Amino acid sequence: VAVARALSSSDAVALAGGTVLESGHSAGARLRTAVALIAAARAAGKSTAMVGIGAGSLSTAGARTLAREAVRHADLTILRDDQSARLLSDSGVSGPFRVGADLAWAALGEPELERSQHRDRSVAVALTDSPRDLAERLSLGLDHVARSGIEVALQPWQTARGGRDDVRVAAEVAGRIDAPVRVLSPPVGIHMAAERIAGCGVVVALRRHALIAAAIAGSPALAVVREPGLAALAKRLGQPTVPAHAPPPELAAATLEALGHPAPTRGAIRGEMASAEESMRLLRVLLSRGELDEVHDLTGLPLKPTVAA
């Protein structure tokens, strides 16, 4: 009811961020909600947009149909990475698609933290409410890292009401490590997260926004790839990856090797910020119905798959 009331009093609906176009239990619910919102807004004559969103596996015919409907009826669709564009195209969703960046980059401004050239050999692990098997394998891998004399800090990212959340996952992981481990409180905002990990040897990132926090802090990151978009962002930032299904020895070896990896360059960071800003500019053009003073050039973001001239 609250959503319906907000929709009726709004001029437009914009879905901003998140892996919206994906099948699965909870993901399927997000997809159905997105299509319902877009359909309701279109029926009411309101502008609709999906900006900075991601796509995942569309393993069922129903999910592929819903994804096609969402893209077809949205006035503006901007994906956050090339991988999402490929997944949609391979699933039969008509492209090409504008590709921007995660909208979190647009809210950061120029990185304010001093990017120290000195880093210790500590490991900060940005957790998420991961499957139990991943938490168990991660625990075994981190146990090897901690027993080698390297400090390990577990960083829960957010809490949830009921069920498993990052704080509970941190407690489970810490309980399986036979060495002292610090468990931090969840950060309030991405800048606080960046301040906490600045200067550490490597950030083991199970979250996309942890990669962003590590980048602005000047720390290297190892992306534990649970979804394609995480690997795509790590690649653009020049950071190493390890599959989420990797056995504990591989997770440990990848973490130790990443301690000597260079942090993302300022050029890579500015490139992400520019793409996110361009995404927001196009959204402003849409919402203003083209009446802004900004240059109405729609070629600032690449189209994927590439369109022949």
PEJO-V708872 format. One record per backbone hydrogen bond with DSSP energy under -1.0 kcal/mol. NH is the residue of the N-H (numbers start at 0). CO is the residue of the C=O. E is the energy in kcal/mol with one decimal. If there is no record, write none. Layout:
BEGIN
nh->NH co->CO e->E
nh->NH co->CO e->E
END
This chain:
BEGIN
nh->4 co->0 e->-2.4
nh->5 co->1 e->-2.3
nh->6 co->2 e->-2.6
nh->7 co->3 e->-2.2
nh->8 co->4 e->-1.4
nh->9 co->6 e->-1.2
nh->12 co->46 e->-2.4
nh->14 co->48 e->-3.0
nh->16 co->50 e->-2.1
nh->19 co->17 e->-1.5
nh->20 co->53 e->-1.7
nh->21 co->19 e->-1.3
nh->22 co->56 e->-3.2
nh->27 co->23 e->-1.9
nh->28 co->24 e->-1.2
nh->29 co->25 e->-1.6
nh->30 co->26 e->-2.2
nh->31 co->27 e->-2.5
nh->32 co->28 e->-2.3
nh->33 co->29 e->-2.5
nh->34 co->30 e->-2.3
nh->35 co->31 e->-2.3
nh->36 co->32 e->-2.5
nh->37 co->33 e->-2.5
nh->38 co->34 e->-2.7
nh->39 co->35 e->-2.4
nh->40 co->36 e->-2.5
nh->41 co->37 e->-2.6
nh->42 co->38 e->-2.3
nh->43 co->39 e->-1.4
nh->44 co->41 e->-1.5
nh->45 co->40 e->-2.9
nh->46 co->10 e->-1.2
nh->48 co->12 e->-2.0
nh->49 co->75 e->-3.0
nh->50 co->14 e->-2.7
nh->51 co->77 e->-1.1
nh->52 co->77 e->-1.5
nh->53 co->17 e->-2.6
nh->55 co->20 e->-2.4
nh->63 co->59 e->-2.1
nh->64 co->60 e->-2.1
nh->65 co->61 e->-2.2
nh->66 co->62 e->-2.5
nh->67 co->63 e->-2.2
nh->68 co->64 e->-2.2
nh->69 co->65 e->-2.6
nh->70 co->66 e->-2.3
nh->71 co->67 e->-2.6
nh->72 co->68 e->-2.1
nh->73 co->69 e->-1.2
nh->74 co->47 e->-1.1
nh->77 co->49 e->-3.0
nh->78 co->97 e->-2.9
nh->79 co->52 e->-2.3
nh->84 co->80 e->-1.2
nh->85 co->81 e->-2.3
nh->86 co->82 e->-2.5
nh->87 co->83 e->-2.3
nh->88 co->84 e->-2.5
nh->89 co->85 e->-2.9
nh->90 co->86 e->-1.1
nh->91 co->88 e->-1.5
nh->92 co->87 e->-2.6
nh->96 co->303 e->-3.7
nh->98 co->301 e->-2.0
nh->99 co->78 e->-3.9
nh->104 co->101 e->-1.6
nh->107 co->104 e->-1.1
nh->115 co->113 e->-1.6
nh->119 co->198 e->-2.4
nh->122 co->150 e->-2.9
nh->123 co->201 e->-2.3
nh->124 co->152 e->-2.9
nh->125 co->203 e->-2.4
nh->126 co->154 e->-1.9
nh->129 co->127 e->-2.7
nh->134 co->130 e->-2.1
nh->135 co->131 e->-2.5
nh->136 co->132 e->-2.2
nh->137 co->133 e->-2.9
nh->138 co->134 e->-2.2
nh->139 co->135 e->-2.0
nh->140 co->136 e->-2.2
nh->141 co->137 e->-2.8
nh->142 co->138 e->-2.1
nh->143 co->139 e->-1.4
nh->144 co->140 e->-1.6
nh->145 co->141 e->-3.2
nh->146 co->142 e->-2.3
nh->148 co->145 e->-1.7
nh->149 co->144 e->-1.3
nh->152 co->122 e->-2.9
nh->153 co->181 e->-3.5
nh->154 co->124 e->-3.3
nh->165 co->157 e->-1.3
nh->168 co->164 e->-2.3
nh->169 co->165 e->-2.5
nh->170 co->166 e->-1.9
nh->171 co->167 e->-2.2
nh->172 co->168 e->-2.8
nh->173 co->169 e->-2.8
nh->174 co->170 e->-1.9
nh->175 co->172 e->-1.1
nh->176 co->173 e->-1.1
nh->178 co->176 e->-1.4
nh->181 co->151 e->-2.1
nh->183 co->153 e->-2.8
nh->192 co->188 e->-1.5
nh->193 co->189 e->-2.1
nh->194 co->190 e->-2.3
nh->195 co->191 e->-1.8
nh->196 co->192 e->-1.4
nh->197 co->193 e->-1.1
nh->199 co->196 e->-2.0
nh->201 co->121 e->-1.2
nh->202 co->219 e->-2.0
nh->203 co->123 e->-3.0
nh->204 co->221 e->-2.6
nh->205 co->125 e->-1.9
nh->210 co->206 e->-1.1
nh->211 co->207 e->-1.5
nh->212 co->208 e->-2.4
nh->213 co->209 e->-2.5
nh->214 co->210 e->-2.0
nh->215 co->211 e->-2.2
nh->216 co->212 e->-1.4
nh->218 co->213 e->-2.7
nh->221 co->202 e->-2.9
nh->222 co->239 e->-2.3
nh->223 co->204 e->-2.7
nh->224 co->241 e->-2.3
nh->229 co->226 e->-1.4
nh->231 co->227 e->-2.1
nh->232 co->228 e->-2.2
nh->233 co->229 e->-2.2
nh->234 co->230 e->-2.2
nh->235 co->231 e->-2.0
nh->236 co->232 e->-1.9
nh->237 co->234 e->-1.0
nh->238 co->233 e->-3.2
nh->241 co->222 e->-2.3
nh->243 co->224 e->-1.9
nh->245 co->242 e->-1.7
nh->250 co->246 e->-2.0
nh->251 co->247 e->-2.7
nh->252 co->248 e->-2.5
nh->253 co->249 e->-2.5
nh->254 co->250 e->-2.0
nh->255 co->251 e->-2.4
nh->256 co->252 e->-2.3
nh->257 co->253 e->-2.0
nh->259 co->256 e->-1.3
nh->260 co->257 e->-1.8
nh->268 co->264 e->-1.9
nh->269 co->265 e->-3.0
nh->270 co->266 e->-2.0
nh->271 co->267 e->-1.7
nh->272 co->268 e->-2.3
nh->273 co->269 e->-2.5
nh->274 co->270 e->-1.9
nh->275 co->271 e->-2.2
nh->276 co->272 e->-2.6
nh->277 co->273 e->-2.3
nh->278 co->274 e->-1.9
nh->279 co->275 e->-2.0
nh->280 co->276 e->-2.1
nh->281 co->277 e->-2.2
nh->282 co->278 e->-1.8
nh->283 co->279 e->-2.3
nh->284 co->280 e->-2.3
nh->285 co->281 e->-2.1
nh->286 co->282 e->-2.8
nh->287 co->283 e->-2.1
nh->288 co->285 e->-1.5
nh->289 co->284 e->-2.6
nh->296 co->294 e->-1.4
nh->303 co->96 e->-2.5
END
